[in-house]
């Protein structure tokens, strides 16, 4: 809703208190105007006839003005001493019966403009006529004027929604209706918002630059006060670390699963690298790894006190690994996990029911490497397979049966692609060993037949099917030598 604008079409722009300067003239009454209902101006001959939508809006404005509480003097032709015409950019106009004293008492804009010429009007018996042109939304303007006649503005606004209150706030600010501004801000501070409404609230308050306390209270709902000791994003990091720690230590497993998904989603939506330092994430990761190491080695010695911590900490590591991969900072985790030879050596001594969860971490690393989400050196990739491939094979059947939502094919593709990133000699050694294991284990062994076929074609088909390749190399060499001579 724009502030009142001048109807002088020769000027391209005016200040707020210059608007209406040419509008507040006294006009003799030449035609009979209804005192009970607003008069909608007829379209000029040169104008295009109004569309159905415009006709509906005219009728809506009539209905809005006809709705008047008993005793309320808004649009009361018997007691009014002014006629205010509101017109929109698309040709709609409506005439309202208003009271100068009420407008002057509530609006700084009307107080200035009406006081300037009211003395002249006293010498003429005709009604005082004012027009405000180019209103963005006549209906919102009417509701704003109606508020000036209300004793309890807050109660009146409770019937409106956030979008309507924002419109009223904009008009109130434009005409200097301070009580309306404060009441709108009180409403916005207390009312719930949708995400779309939140954007509109923040945008409008930023646009209006209101200097009243209420505006700051509303903005506190969507922004942090940087003067309260929160600088350089440290406050955000503290909050996020607290969330991470609460999730990692939570006792209700169902709630933990739900909150993990929520926190991961929020971190993905706000992927700024400044909200959480790498060190902070790896510190949380190290804490989980130490607990896993402690309880796993105890279980390897047949001490099963708190053995459930193995699955819990493995799940925590899997979750943190997802965050690290999303932020493309998981290479150090890969190196650390590939170096856990002590855990790998103790693997066979721990009952499968307690240990299989740790290989979900290994599986996630295979998927990450296979998708190009982790770019580690050849030696680190090889070390990962040397340390964890056999334990992974041994627990695959348990993972497949016990882990809900496990995407077997995704993991198998990740393992295949990880193996295929290695030199051919290593591929052959790993895949030949897998071939023997698969024939003896069946579904309890991951099916990486696709990777085996790729290796086979690389090793035999292409080499045996391209006898002319050496000749092509000779031609290329000769070409290079000729070019140098």
N, C-alpha and C positions, 0 to 999 in steps of 0.2 A: 504494500500500500504506500503510495508516494504521498508526500506532504501536499497541502493545498497548492495548486498552481494557478498562475494567472491565465485568464482567458484571452489575453492579448496575444494573438497568433503571430504578431510580427516580431516578438522577442523569442530568441531561441532558448534562453535560460534566465532564471531569476533566483534571488536568495529567498530563504523561507519568509522573511518579514517584508520582502518586496512583493511576494505573491499576494494576490487579491487587491493590490493597490489601485488597480483600475476597475475592480469589481464592486467596490462598496459605494456605489452611487445610489441616490434616491430615485426611484422610478414611480411615476403616478400610476395608479391602478386603472388599467384600461379595460380589463376583462374580468369577468366573475370567476373566482377560484373557489373550488369546493373546500369547505372547512373541515370535512370529516375524512376524506381520503386524499392521498397525494395525487398530484397532477403529473402525469408522465408527458414530457414534451413530444409533440408529433415530429416525425422525421422531416427534414427540409426537402423541398422538391428535388433537389439535386442528389439527395442521398439515396442509396440503394435500399429498398424495402427491407425491414428487419427479417432475419431468418427465424425459423421456428425456435431455435435456441434462445435468441434474443427476446422473443415473445414470452417464452417460459420464464426468463429472468425478470422481465417486467412484472409478470404476474406474481412471481416470488417476492419481489420488492413490495408490491402492494400488500401481500399477505403479511410480510414482516412488519410493516408499519401499522397494519390493522390490529396486530396483536399488542394490546396495551392493558396493563394491570389497572384495576380500579383505583382512582385517586392519583395515578401517575399522569403528569401533565405533558409528557413527551408527545409531540404531534397533536396537541390539543389546540384546535383553531380558535376556541372561545377565549382562551387566556393568553395565547401567544402574541408577541409583538414583533416577530420577525418571520420571514419566510426564507428558508435556506434551500437553494437548489444545488443538488449534486449531479454532476454529469460525468460519464465515463468516456474513454477514448473511442469506444466503438459506437457512440451515439446514444446510449441510454441516459436518461435523466429523470430525476425524481425531486419533487418539492416537498419540504418538511416544514411544519409549523414548530418554531422553537422560541425560546425566551432569552432575550439578550442578557439578562442578569445571570442566568445559569451558565451560559457560554462564557461570559466574561469572568465569572467567579471560579470556573474550573480550568480554563484554558488560557495560557499566557499569550498564545497567538491571537485568539479572539479578543482578549483584553486589550491588547495594543491596537488592533485594527478597528474594533468597534468603538472604542473610546474616542478615537480621533475624530469621528464624524457624527457621533450620536447627537451632539448638540444641534447640528444642522437639521437633523430629522425631526426634532421636537416642534419645529415650525410648520411641519407638514403632517396632515392627518392620514396620509396613505401609509400602508405597512412598509416596513423596512425590508428590502429584498437584497439578498446576497447570493452569489453563485460561486461554487468551487468546482473548477473544471478538471478534467483528466484524472479522475480518481481511478486507481487501479482496481479497487473492489468496493463498489457502492454499498453492498450489504454489510461489509465489515465496518465501513465508515458510519453507517446508521447505528450499528450495535455499539460503536464507541461513543457516539453522541447520546445514545440511550443510557449508557452507564453514568453519564453526568446527572441523570435524574434519579439514580438509585441511591438509597440510604446505605445499603450493604453491598458494596461492589464485589466483595469476596464471594458472597453467597450466589450472586448473579453469575460469576465466572465459573462456578462449580458445575454448571450445566453445559459448559462448552468443552471442546476438545483442545488438544495442544495446538493444532494448526490454526484454529480460530483465534485462540489467545495470542499466538504470535502475530497474527494480522492486526488484532486490536492493539497490541503493544507497539507495533510499528506506527499506526495512526496516532496513538496517544503521544508517542515521542515527537512526532512531526508537528502536532498542534500544541505541544507543551501542556498536556493533560497529566500533571504529575501524579495525581491520585490513581489514575488509570495505569500509568507506568508501574508504580509501586505494587499495585494489586496484581497486575499481570506477572511481575517478577516473583511475588509471593506464591502465586499459583504454580509457576514453572519450577520453583525450587522444591515444592512439595509433591507435585504430580509425577507419576511414572511416565517414562518416555520409551518409545520404540527406538531402534537404532537409526531409522530414517529421521525421526523427529529430533533425535539428539543432534544430528548433523545440522538440521534447520535451526535449532536453538543456538548452537555455537556460532553458526554463520551469521544469524541476525544480530546477536549481541556484539559480535566482532564488527559488524557493519555500523551499528548504531553508536558504539563507543560511549555507552551510558556511564555517567560518573556517580551514579547512586550506589549505595552499599548493596542493595538487592541484586544488582547485576553480578557482582563478585561472588555472592553466595550461590547463585545459579551456576556460574562457571566452575565453582569448586567441585561440582558433581562430575565434571568431565576433564579436569586438569589438575595437576599437582602444583601446589604453591612452592615455587623454587626458592623462596626466601626462608623457608622453614628448615634450612640446612641440607636440602637435597640438591646436590650439584653433580654435574658431569655424568648423570645417569647412575650414580652409585646407589641412589634410592631404589631405582628399578631393579638393579642387580640384587640388592638385599631382599626385596620382595620375592623375586624369582627363585633365589637360593632357598628362601624359607619354604616356598611351595615345593621345590624339589625335595627338600629334607623331610617335609611332612609326608609326601607321597612315599618316599623310600622307607620311612619308619612306620607308616600306618598299619593298624592291626586288622582291620576288616578287609579281607581280600577282594570282595566284590566292589567295595567302595574304592579300593586302590586301583583296580582295573579301570573303573569309570574315570577317576581323576587323572590317571596316566594319559588316557585318551584325550581328555580335556586340555591338560597342560601341554601335551605334544601339539595339539591343534592350535592353541594360542601362540606357542612359540613359532610354529610354521607361518602363521598369519603375520606375526611381527618378527621377521627374520633379521632384524638389525643385529649386526655383529657387536654393537656396543652395549647391548642389554645384559649379556653374560660373557665374562672373559673366559677364554679357553682354560685358564688355570682353575677357575671355579668349577667348571664342569668336570675336569679331570680330577680335581680334589674329591668330588662326590664319587666319581668312578673308582678311585683308589680305595676309598673307604669300603665300598661294596666288595671289591676284589679281595681285600684283606680278610673280611668276614667270610667270604666264600672259601678262601684258602684255609683259614683256621678250621672251619667246620668240616671241610672235605677231607683234610688230613686226619682229623679225629675219627671220622667215619671209616677211613681206610684202616684204622687200628681197632675197629669194632666198637668204638665209643659213639653211640648213636644219640647221645643227649643233644637236644636242639638240632637234630639232623634235618628238620624241615627248613632250617636256614639256608641249606644248599640250594634248594629250588627257589627260595625267596630272593637270595642275592643274585642268582643266575638270571632271574626275571628282571631284577633291578638293572643289572648290567646290560641286558638285552634292550631295555627301555632307554637307558642313557646312550647306548650305541646308536639307536635310531635318531636321537637328537644330534649326536656328533656327525652322523652321515648326512643329515639334513643340512648341517652347517658346513659340510665339506672339511671337517677337521678331525676325521676318524683315523688318520694314518698312524698316529702314535698309539691309539688303542690297539690297532692291528699288530703293531710290533710287540706291544706288551703281552697280548694274548698268545701270539705265536711263540713267545719265550716261556710260557708256563709249563716247562717240562716236568716240574715236580707234580703238578696236578695231573698231567698226562700219564706219568709213570704210576701214580696211585689209582688211576681210573679203574683198572680191573679189580681192585681190592674193595671197591664200594659197590653194594648191591645196585643193580640197574634201576630199580624203582626210585632210588634216591639221587642218582647221578645223571639221568638222561637229560634233565633240564639244562645242564651246562652246555650241551651240544647245540642247543638252540642259538647260543651266542656264536658258535662256530658256523652254523648254518647261515646266520645273518651276515657274517663276514664273506662267506662264499657268494651269497647273492649280491652283496655290495661290490665285490671284485668283478663278478660276472657281468654286472650292469655298468661297469665303469664308474661307479660311485666312489670307489677307493682306488687310488693310483699309488701302489707301493712298489718297491724295488723287486726284482726277480728273486733275490735272496730271501726277502721277507715272505714273499708268496710261497716259496719252496719250504721255508721253515714252518709256516702255518700248516702245510700239508704233512710235513714230517712229524710235527708234534700232535696234530689233532685228527688226521684222517682215519687212523685205525679206531680210536675211541668213537669217532663219528659213525663209522660203519657199524660198530658194535651196538650203538644206541639208536640207530635209525628206526628199527622196528618198534622200539618203545615210543619214540617220538611220534611216529606215524599213528600209533594206536591211542596214545594218551594225550597228545596235544591237540586241543580243539582248535579248529580253524587253520591247521597246518597246511600250507600249500606245497604239497609234495613236488609237483612239477616245477614250481619256481625254484625250489632248493636244488633239485636235480640239474636244472639248466644252469644255475649258478655254479655248482660244483664242476660241471662239464666245462664251462667257459673259463673257470679258474685254472683247471688243469691245462687247457689249451693255450694259456698265456705263457706256459713254461717252454724251455727248449725241447726239441723233438725227442732227445734221448730220455729226458725225464718224463715226458708224456708217455713214451712207450713203457717205461718201467711201472708207472702208476696204473695205466690202463690195462696192461697185461695182468697185473695183480688183481685189479677190480674184476676182470673177466672171470678169473678163477673163483673169486669170492661170490660173485653173482650167481654162477652156476650151482653153487652149493647152499646159497642162502635164499634165493628168490626174492620175495617181497620184503624181507627183512634187510635187504641191501638196496641202496639207491640205484635206480636204473639210469645210467649215464650212457646208454647205447648211442645217443646222438653224438656225444663227444668222441666215443670210440670210432664211429664211422668217419668223423672228420679227420681224426688222427690217421686212420687207415688210408684214406684218400691222399692225405699229405705224404705219407710214408711210401706208398706203393703205386697207387693208380697214376698219379701225375708223373711220378718219376719214370714208371714203365711205359706210360702212354705218350711221352713226349721225347722221342729219340732224337729229334732235330734240335733240341735245346742247346747242346754244346756248339753246334754249328752256328746258331744265332749269336752265341757269345763271341765266337771267333770273328764273325762279321762286324760286330759292334767294336771289338778291340781293333780290328783293322781300320775301321772308320776313324777311330780316335787317333791311331797312329798316323794315318794319312793327313788328318787335320792338323797335326803338329808339324809335319814336314813342310 
